[in-house]
Amino acid sequence: MLQSKTILSLTTDLLASGAFSHLKDEQVSALHHLILRLQEPLTVIQQKLLLTFWGHADAAVLPAPLLHRCNMVLQQYGRMPIAEMFVEAEMD
């Protein structure tokens, strides 16, 4: 599976798992519309945009296997894991 397909698929899984339910409705709606417009393979810019959304995911509601897969992808891109990002945001 191409990395861009993995990112798109995992983003869809994050949405389905309620990882973004704490965001404003217009933010979640924007993500839905973005996903509907994307065509594979994703460009690097599109991949980075989706990964940026991952930074707003609520790790507390995610199934462990999904969280692990997402964090592995984030690690490959040199980004912080979802759980750490959410905990840091709460501490600020």
Residue pairs with C-beta under 8 A, 6 or more apart in sequence:
1 9
2 40
2 41
3 47
3 73
3 76
4 40
4 41
4 42
4 46
4 47
5 40
5 41
5 42
6 73
7 42
7 47
7 50
7 51
7 73
8 35
8 38
8 40
8 42
8 50
10 54
10 66
10 69
10 70
10 73
11 31
11 35
11 50
11 53
11 54
12 35
13 66
14 20
14 53
14 54
14 57
14 62
14 66
14 70
15 28
15 31
15 32
15 35
17 61
17 62
17 63
17 66
18 58
18 61
19 57
19 58
19 59
19 61
19 62
19 82
20 27
20 28
20 31
20 53
20 56
20 57
20 58
21 28
21 58
21 61
22 58
23 56
27 56
31 53
34 49
34 50
38 46
42 50
51 73
51 74
51 77
51 79
54 70
54 74
54 79
54 82
55 79
55 80
55 82
55 85
57 70
57 82
57 85
57 86
58 86
59 67
59 82
59 83
59 86
59 87
60 86
62 70
62 82
67 82
67 83
70 82
71 81
71 82
71 83
74 80
74 81
74 82
75 81
80 88
